[in-house]
Amino acid sequence: MSQETSQHAKPSTTIELKDLGTVHRLGFGAMRIVGDGVWGEPADRKAAVDVVKRAVELGVDFIDTADSYGPNVSEEILAEALHPYKSGLKIATKVGFTRTGPNVWVPLGRAEYLRQQTELSLRKLKVDSLDLLQLHRIDPKVDPDEQFSVLRDLQNEGKVKALGLSQVSVAELEEAGKYFTVSTVQNRFNLTDRSSEDVLNYAEANGIGFIPWAPISAGDLAKPGGPLDELAARLGATTSQVALAWLLRRSPVIMPIPGTASIRHLEENLAAANLELDDRSYAELEAMR
């Protein structure tokens, strides 16, 4: 697709999320707008702010972040770029990790920590109620009842509109559903990693939004001359656009959130909504592993 086409991408189709409302399925992930190792300030903060603004200009109305991206930096950049927020824009954040350095992620699910981090996210994003709060990981050292109960309480108190989970099993989704309505689940899922297919099927059957993280990771498939590269050339698209288009067709509940710190890559990714895969191409992608 040409650069001009990417700059005039049509919005993706929409999904109705429980407790949250309607958003376009192709959103923006705000993990990459911070420093290396998802740690500290980005090399160019103004560029990060510009990317976020451009995403919303192009019709993105669902942005995913986390308190641990930076930590804090991603949420602060979103507020700097977008507050006061455009009507209809939904910002999802996550709690449940503590950070001690670049690329270090330590689950922490004590109720007082989850509550503290939620309060801090409210402050950083400059809102009275978070649109969507997701448990970044279930802490194996803490009773799930403690973690799910505090999320339920935060929603009942009006501090959170909708709740979700990240990197969980079907059994964990079902258990969480005893405490609150699960609006979204965020598991790794892409052309080369379909290990969460059972979770996707559960989400589809129960009207839960499925947010695939690392959505365009394609490994050897995307190498020059590889099967994804060859298919992309035939379709006149990039490998990233094809990977995203496959996700959008794979299930009506899938909500890809490709992240980038580059406006050019942002525009390219969002143009995936323009790419309609024919049955032959989709079947080829389904066969790739």
C-alpha positions, 0 to 999 in steps of 0.5 A, a space after each residue: 500500500 502506498 504512503 498516501 493510502 496509509 494516511 487515508 485508511 478507513 476505520 476498522 470495524 467495531 466491537 461492543 465491549 461489556 460495561 464500556 461501549 463501542 470501539 473500533 477493533 484496530 487500536 493502538 498499543 502504547 508500550 513502545 512510546 517509552 524508553 528501551 526495555 520499556 523503561 524510562 523516558 523515550 529518546 524523543 518525548 515530543 515524537 512520542 506525543 506526536 505519534 499518539 496525537 496522530 493515532 487519534 487523528 486517524 480514527 483510533 478510539 481505543 488505546 492500551 497502556 499500563 502503569 508498568 510501561 516506563 513505569 508511569 511514562 506511557 500514561 503520562 505521555 497519553 495525558 500530555 498528548 490527549 487530555 482533555 480527551 476526545 469524546 468516544 476515546 477509550 484508554 485501557 490501562 493495566 496493573 499487577 506488575 512492579 518494575 525494578 529495571 529494563 525488561 524486568 517484570 515482577 507480578 505483584 497482586 496484593 490488594 493494597 498494591 492493585 488499589 494504589 496503582 489504580 489510584 495513581 493511574 487515575 491521577 496520571 491519566 487525569 480522569 475520575 474513572 478508568 475506562 478499562 482496567 486489566 489485571 496485567 498478570 495473576 500473581 501466583 503468590 497471592 490468592 486469586 480471590 484477593 486480586 479479583 475482589 479488589 478489582 470488583 470493589 474498584 468497579 463498584 466504587 466507580 473508579 473503573 468502568 470495565 474490567 479485564 485480564 491479561 495472559 490467562 487460561 479459560 479456567 482463570 477467565 471463568 473464575 474471574 467471571 464469578 467476581 465481575 463481568 470480564 470485558 476483555 482478555 489480553 493474551 499473546 496471539 499472532 500468526 506464529 503463536 496460537 497457543 491461546 486459541 482456546 481462550 479466543 474461542 471462549 472469548 468469542 462464545 461469551 462476547 469478550 473482547 480479545 486483545 492479542 499482544 505482539 499481534 504482528 510478530 511473525 518470525 521467519 514467516 516474514 523474512 525476505 522470500 518467506 511465505 508471509 513476505 511472498 503473500 504480502 508482495 502479491 497483495 501489494 501490502 506489508 507483512 505487518 498489514 497482512 498479519 493484522 488483516 488476518 487477525 481482523 478476519 480471524 474473529 469479530 472479537 479480536 482487537 489488535 493494538 499494534 504499537 510503534 514510536 514512528 508515525 510512518 509505521 503507525 499509518 502503515 499499521 492502521 492501513 491494515 483496515 483497508 486490506 480485505 483478504 480473499 479466501 485463498 489468501 486467508 486460507 494460506 495464512 491459516 496454514 502458516 505456523 
